[in-house]
């Protein structure tokens, strides 16, 4: 089942969506308050939402009329300023947090449709693209065909990146863990502010969801990877969290080169910059071929992806101090620290 074929929206999200301007092109809910995590019932967790909008200026103008109290003091600068602040800083997402809607506590982010497409295709920030590597709750199917394609290509890119970081043999759990880790390993909040078992908790609780997302892409890679779960009937794997222990992949330089060529633009760009740090200059094609033959290929790839995540997580967190306001920022950080310690 592809990410975009989910059509049934639970009533709780219908009620929440009704409180916002309706001119958004795509929406999803994510996080521990939405998708079950291991060792957490999710009942007291905040619901995280993302709205992708064609025109951020118009959307913020309408939302300021409907929900002015959601915004920090930045609202006094007007909707045009808010839109510019959204698109020119951090990961190009504007968040309002600790918002009470009916009986739910909500954090919602607004992103331009154009910007989320760029992140999905290029991994320029690997911020929303990373969140969409994991099972999420689609609350509004993409109305934009380009966005729908980008969502699928983002998942495909995650498969290639994960295989590059894995050894010749691995378990199904390790595969999903590697995918989930792409957007967490370089996140500075994992050093302080997030539960260090977060990736484990996500994967252990959502095996069927990960299978549904990635099976279609793995089916097209049978020349490169042997994934036994693919040989099982969908009815046997649906809702079944029993893990397949043995998977294997081709780790020859030619196979690695295939995966490297399928990576998005920004990881390839950073790989080229890293390889060319001396005086000798090679183009991207030659660099990727050289890295495919390097015994440290997996480490080199992981480090470049971590660079992207580190930069976007730091800049977005600094940005959120102003979008949330000082009081809410302290409250939000306190909730994170409490979850990390407990």
C-alpha positions in Angstrom: 0.0 0.0 0.0 1.5 3.3 -1.0 1.7 6.3 1.3 -0.7 8.3 -0.9 -3.5 5.6 -1.1 -4.6 6.0 2.5 -8.0 7.7 2.3 -9.8 7.1 5.6 -9.2 10.0 7.9 -10.0 9.3 11.6 -12.6 11.6 13.1 -10.1 13.3 15.5 -8.2 14.7 12.6 -11.3 15.7 10.7 -12.3 17.8 13.8 -8.9 19.3 14.1 -8.6 20.2 10.4 -12.0 21.9 10.5 -10.4 24.6 12.8 -7.9 25.7 10.0 -8.1 27.3 6.6 -8.9 24.6 4.1 -6.7 25.8 1.2 -3.9 23.3 1.8 -2.7 20.8 -0.8 -1.4 18.0 1.5 -1.5 17.2 5.2 -0.2 14.5 7.5 0.0 13.8 11.2 3.1 12.1 12.7 4.9 11.5 15.9 4.2 9.5 19.1 0.8 11.1 19.6 -0.3 9.7 16.2 1.6 6.5 15.6 2.1 4.1 18.4 5.7 3.8 19.8 7.1 1.0 21.9 6.9 1.7 25.7 4.4 4.6 25.1 0.6 4.6 25.0 0.7 8.0 23.3 -2.3 9.3 25.3 -0.5 12.4 26.7 1.6 13.0 23.7 1.1 16.0 21.4 -0.3 15.5 17.9 2.1 16.8 15.3 0.6 18.0 12.0 2.0 19.4 8.7 0.0 21.5 6.2 1.5 22.0 2.8 0.1 25.1 1.2 0.4 26.6 -2.3 0.4 30.2 -1.0 1.8 30.6 2.5 1.0 34.3 2.6 -2.7 33.7 1.9 -2.8 30.8 4.3 -1.2 32.6 7.2 -3.5 35.6 6.6 -6.6 33.4 6.8 -5.2 31.5 9.8 -4.4 34.7 11.7 -8.0 35.7 11.4 -9.2 32.3 12.6 -6.4 31.4 15.1 -4.5 34.5 16.1 -3.9 33.1 19.6 -1.8 30.2 18.1 1.0 32.6 17.0 3.8 34.2 19.0 4.5 37.9 19.0 5.6 37.5 15.3 2.0 37.9 14.4 2.3 41.6 15.0 4.6 41.8 12.0 1.8 40.5 9.7 1.2 37.5 7.5 3.7 38.6 4.9 6.5 38.7 7.4 5.5 35.3 8.8 5.6 33.8 5.3 9.0 35.2 4.6 10.3 34.0 8.0 8.9 30.5 7.2 10.5 30.2 3.8 13.9 31.9 4.4 15.1 30.3 7.6 15.6 26.8 9.0 13.9 23.9 7.2 11.3 26.3 5.6 8.6 25.2 8.0 6.7 27.5 10.4 5.5 25.8 13.6 2.9 26.8 16.1 3.1 24.6 19.2 1.2 23.7 22.4 -2.1 24.6 20.8 -5.2 23.4 22.5 -7.9 22.2 20.0 -10.9 20.6 21.7 -9.4 17.9 23.9 -6.1 17.6 22.0 -2.8 19.3 22.3 -1.4 20.1 18.9 1.8 21.3 17.2 1.3 22.2 13.5 3.8 23.2 10.8 3.1 25.1 7.6 5.3 24.6 4.5 5.0 25.8 1.0 4.2 23.0 -1.4 7.1 24.0 -3.5 9.5 23.7 -0.6 8.3 20.3 0.6 8.7 19.0 -3.0 12.3 20.2 -3.0 13.1 18.5 0.3 11.5 15.3 -0.8 13.3 15.2 -4.2 16.7 16.7 -3.2 17.0 16.1 0.6 18.1 19.7 0.9 17.0 19.7 4.6 15.9 16.0 5.1 13.5 17.5 7.6 10.0 16.8 6.3 11.4 14.2 3.9 12.8 12.4 7.0 9.5 12.4 8.8 7.9 10.9 5.7 10.4 8.0 5.7 8.3 6.6 8.5 4.6 5.6 8.7 2.4 8.7 9.1 -1.3 9.4 9.1 -2.3 11.1 5.9 -5.0 13.6 6.7 -5.3 15.0 3.2 -4.1 13.3 0.1 -1.8 15.4 -2.2 -3.7 17.4 -4.7 -0.5 18.1 -6.7 0.7 15.3 -9.0 4.3 16.6 -8.7 4.0 16.3 -4.9 2.6 12.8 -5.1 5.5 11.7 -7.3 8.0 13.3 -4.9 6.5 11.4 -2.0 7.2 8.1 -3.7 10.7 9.1 -4.9 11.6 10.1 -1.3 10.8 6.6 -0.1 12.7 5.1 -3.0 15.8 7.3 -2.1 15.5 6.1 1.5 15.8 2.4 0.4 19.0 3.1 -1.6 20.5 5.2 1.3 19.7 2.5 3.9 21.2 -0.3 1.8 24.4 1.7 1.4 24.8 1.9 5.2 24.0 -1.8 5.8 26.4 -4.8 5.6 26.0 -7.8 3.2 23.5 -9.6 5.6 21.1 -7.9 7.9 17.7 -8.4 9.5 14.4 -6.8 8.5 14.5 -4.9 11.7 17.9 -3.5 10.9 16.7 -2.4 7.5 13.8 -0.3 8.9 16.0 0.9 11.7 18.6 2.2 9.1 15.8 4.0 7.2 14.4 5.6 10.4 17.9 6.5 11.5 18.6 8.5 8.3 16.8 11.6 9.7 17.8 11.1 13.4 21.4 10.1 13.6 22.6 13.7 12.7 19.9 15.5 14.7 21.5 17.5 17.5 18.4 16.9 19.6 19.3 13.3 19.9 22.4 14.4 21.9 20.1 16.2 24.4 16.4 16.6 24.2 15.1 13.4 22.6 14.7 9.8 24.0 17.9 8.0 22.9 15.7 4.9 22.2 13.4 6.8 19.9 14.4 5.0 16.7 14.0 1.6 18.4 10.7 2.6 19.8 9.4 3.7 16.5 10.5 0.6 14.5 9.5 -2.0 17.1 5.9 -0.7 17.2 5.4 -0.1 13.5 6.8 -3.1 11.5 3.6 -3.6 9.4 3.6 0.1 8.5 7.2 0.0 7.4 6.5 -3.1 5.3 3.6 -1.4 3.6 5.7 1.6 2.7 8.8 -0.1 1.4 7.7 -3.5 -0.1 6.8 -1.9 -3.5 10.3 -0.4 -3.9 12.1 -3.5 -2.7 10.3 -5.6 -5.3 12.1 -3.6 -8.0 15.5 -4.3 -6.4 15.5 -8.1 -6.6 18.8 -8.0 -8.5 20.4 -6.2 -5.6 18.7 -7.5 -2.4 17.1 -10.7 -1.1 14.2 -9.7 1.2 12.3 -12.9 2.2 9.2 -11.0 3.3 8.6 -10.0 -0.3 7.9 -13.6 -1.1 5.1 -13.8 1.4 1.5 -13.0 0.5 0.3 -9.6 1.5 -2.4 -11.2 3.6 0.3 -13.0 5.7 2.3 -9.8 6.3 -0.5 -7.3 6.9 -0.6 -6.6 10.6 2.1 -9.2 11.2 4.9 -7.8 13.3 7.0 -11.0 13.2 10.4 -10.0 11.8 12.4 -11.7 9.1 15.9 -12.3 10.5 17.8 -12.9 7.4 18.1 -10.5 4.4 21.1 -10.2 2.1 22.3 -7.7 -0.5 24.9 -7.4 -3.2 27.7 -5.2 -1.8 29.9 -5.2 -4.9 31.2 -1.8 -6.1 28.8 -2.0 -9.0 25.8 -2.5 -6.7 27.0 0.3 -4.5 27.4 2.6 -7.5 23.8 1.9 -8.5 22.6 3.0 -5.0 24.9 6.0 -5.0 23.5 7.1 -8.4 20.0 6.9 -7.0 20.7 9.2 -4.1 19.1 12.7 -4.1 20.9 15.8 -5.3 22.2 17.1 -1.9 23.8 13.9 -0.6 25.5 13.6 -4.0 26.6 17.2 -3.8 28.1 16.7 -0.4 29.8 13.5 -1.4 31.5 15.3 -4.3 32.5 18.2 -2.1 34.0 15.8 0.5 35.9 13.8 -2.1 37.3 16.9 -3.8 38.6 18.6 -0.6 42.1 18.4 -1.9 43.5 20.1 -5.0 42.3 17.4 -7.4 38.9 17.9 -8.8 36.5 15.2 -10.1 33.0 15.5 -11.4 30.1 13.8 -9.5 30.1 10.7 -11.8 33.8 10.0 -11.1 33.4 10.7 -7.4 30.5 8.3 -6.9 32.4 5.6 -8.8 35.5 6.1 -6.5 33.4 6.0 -3.4 31.7 2.8 -4.5 35.1 1.1 -4.5 36.1 2.7 -1.1 35.9 0.2 1.8 34.5 3.0 4.0 31.7 3.8 1.6 28.9 3.3 4.1 30.6 5.6 6.7 31.2 8.3 4.1 27.6 8.2 3.0 26.3 8.2 6.6 28.4 11.2 7.5 27.2 13.3 4.6 23.6 12.6 5.4 24.3 13.5 9.0 25.6 16.8 7.9 22.3 17.7 6.2 20.3 16.6 9.2 22.5 18.4 11.7 22.4 21.7 9.8 18.6 21.7 9.4 17.8 20.5 12.9 20.0 23.2 14.5 18.6 26.0 12.3 15.0 24.9 12.6 15.3 24.6 16.4 16.7 28.2 16.6 14.0 29.4 14.4 11.3 27.8 16.5 12.3 29.8 19.6 10.8 32.9 17.8 7.8 31.1 16.2 6.8 29.5 19.5 7.8 32.4 21.8 10.0 32.2 24.8 7.3 30.8 27.2 6.1 28.1 24.9 9.7 27.2 23.9 10.6 26.6 27.5 7.4 24.5 28.1 8.0 22.5 24.9 11.7 21.8 25.7 10.7 20.8 29.2 8.3 18.2 27.8 11.0 16.8 25.6 13.5 16.6 28.4 10.9 14.9 30.7 10.3 12.3 28.0 14.0 11.8 27.5 14.7 11.3 31.3 11.7 9.1 32.1 
